Amino acid sequence: MEKDIDLAKRAKIIEWLKTELVDQMAHLLKGIWEGSQIKIIDGLASLVACCYILGRRLNISYRSLDEAVLEKMKRHRAEGHQLEEWYGDISALEEHLRKR
C-alpha cells in the first residue's frame, strides 16, 4: 500500500512540474511582451530550475543534464548552427558551462 502511495505521489509531482513549465513559459512570454527584463530573467530562471528539478524527479542527475546540454552545444557548433554563425551563442554557452 505504501509503495502505491509513493508512486502516486511521484506521478502527481511530475504532473505538477509539467504544468509549472507551461506556467513559467507563459510568465516569460508576458515578460517579453511587456519588455520587462525583471520578468524575463525570472521566467528564464524558473524554467531552468524547473527543468533541473523535473529531471531529478525522472532520475536524471544534475550533472548528466549539464553534460547533455554541453554535448548538444558541441554538436550544434560542429554542425554550423545559425546562432553560432551569426552570434557565437553556442560557443558562448559551451564556454560558460565549462567554467562552472
C-alpha positions as CSV (number, residue, x, y, z in Angstrom):
1,M,0.0,0.0,0.0
2,E,2.8,2.4,0.9
3,K,4.6,1.7,-2.4
4,D,1.4,2.6,-4.3
5,I,1.0,5.9,-2.4
6,D,4.7,6.8,-3.1
7,L,4.2,6.0,-6.8
8,A,1.0,8.1,-6.9
9,K,2.8,11.0,-5.1
10,R,5.7,10.8,-7.6
11,A,3.3,10.9,-10.6
12,K,1.5,13.8,-9.1
13,I,4.7,15.8,-8.6
14,I,5.8,15.1,-12.2
15,E,2.4,16.3,-13.5
16,W,2.7,19.4,-11.3
17,L,6.2,20.2,-12.6
18,K,4.9,19.8,-16.2
19,T,2.2,22.4,-15.5
20,E,4.8,24.6,-13.8
21,L,6.8,24.5,-17.0
22,V,3.9,25.8,-19.0
23,D,3.0,28.4,-16.4
24,Q,6.6,29.7,-16.3
25,M,6.8,29.8,-20.1
26,A,3.6,32.0,-20.1
27,H,5.3,34.2,-17.5
28,L,8.4,34.5,-19.7
29,L,6.4,35.3,-22.8
30,K,4.4,38.0,-20.9
31,G,7.7,39.5,-19.7
32,I,9.0,39.6,-23.3
33,W,5.7,41.2,-24.5
34,E,5.9,43.8,-21.7
35,G,9.6,44.3,-22.3
36,S,10.3,43.7,-18.6
37,Q,13.8,42.5,-18.1
38,I,13.0,41.5,-14.5
39,K,10.1,39.3,-15.6
40,I,12.2,37.8,-18.4
41,I,15.0,36.9,-16.1
42,D,12.6,35.5,-13.5
43,G,10.8,33.4,-16.2
44,L,14.0,32.1,-17.6
45,A,15.4,31.2,-14.2
46,S,12.2,29.5,-13.2
47,L,12.2,27.4,-16.4
48,V,15.8,26.4,-16.0
49,A,15.2,25.4,-12.3
50,C,12.0,23.6,-13.2
51,C,13.8,21.6,-15.9
52,Y,16.5,20.6,-13.4
53,I,14.0,19.5,-10.8
54,L,11.9,17.6,-13.3
55,G,15.0,15.8,-14.5
56,R,15.8,14.9,-10.9
57,R,12.3,13.6,-10.4
58,L,12.8,11.5,-13.5
59,N,16.1,10.1,-12.1
60,I,18.4,12.2,-14.2
61,S,21.2,13.8,-12.2
62,Y,22.1,17.5,-12.5
63,R,25.5,16.5,-13.8
64,S,24.0,14.3,-16.5
65,L,21.8,17.1,-17.6
66,D,24.7,19.6,-17.7
67,E,26.7,17.1,-19.7
68,A,23.9,16.5,-22.1
69,V,23.5,20.3,-22.7
70,L,27.2,20.6,-23.2
71,E,27.2,17.8,-25.7
72,K,24.3,19.3,-27.5
73,M,26.2,22.6,-27.8
74,K,29.2,20.8,-29.2
75,R,27.0,19.1,-31.9
76,H,25.3,22.4,-32.8
77,R,28.7,24.2,-33.1
78,A,30.1,21.4,-35.2
79,E,27.0,21.4,-37.5
80,G,27.3,25.2,-38.0
81,H,24.1,26.2,-36.2
82,Q,22.9,29.6,-37.3
83,L,23.0,31.0,-33.8
84,E,26.7,30.1,-33.7
85,E,27.4,31.5,-37.1
86,W,25.5,34.8,-36.6
87,Y,26.1,35.5,-32.9
88,G,28.5,32.9,-31.4
89,D,25.8,32.0,-28.9
90,I,26.5,28.2,-28.9
91,S,30.3,28.5,-28.1
92,A,29.5,31.2,-25.5
93,L,27.1,28.9,-23.7
94,E,29.6,26.0,-24.1
95,E,32.3,28.1,-22.5
96,H,30.0,29.2,-19.7
97,L,29.1,25.6,-18.9
98,R,32.8,24.5,-18.9
99,K,33.7,27.3,-16.4
100,R,31.1,26.2,-13.9
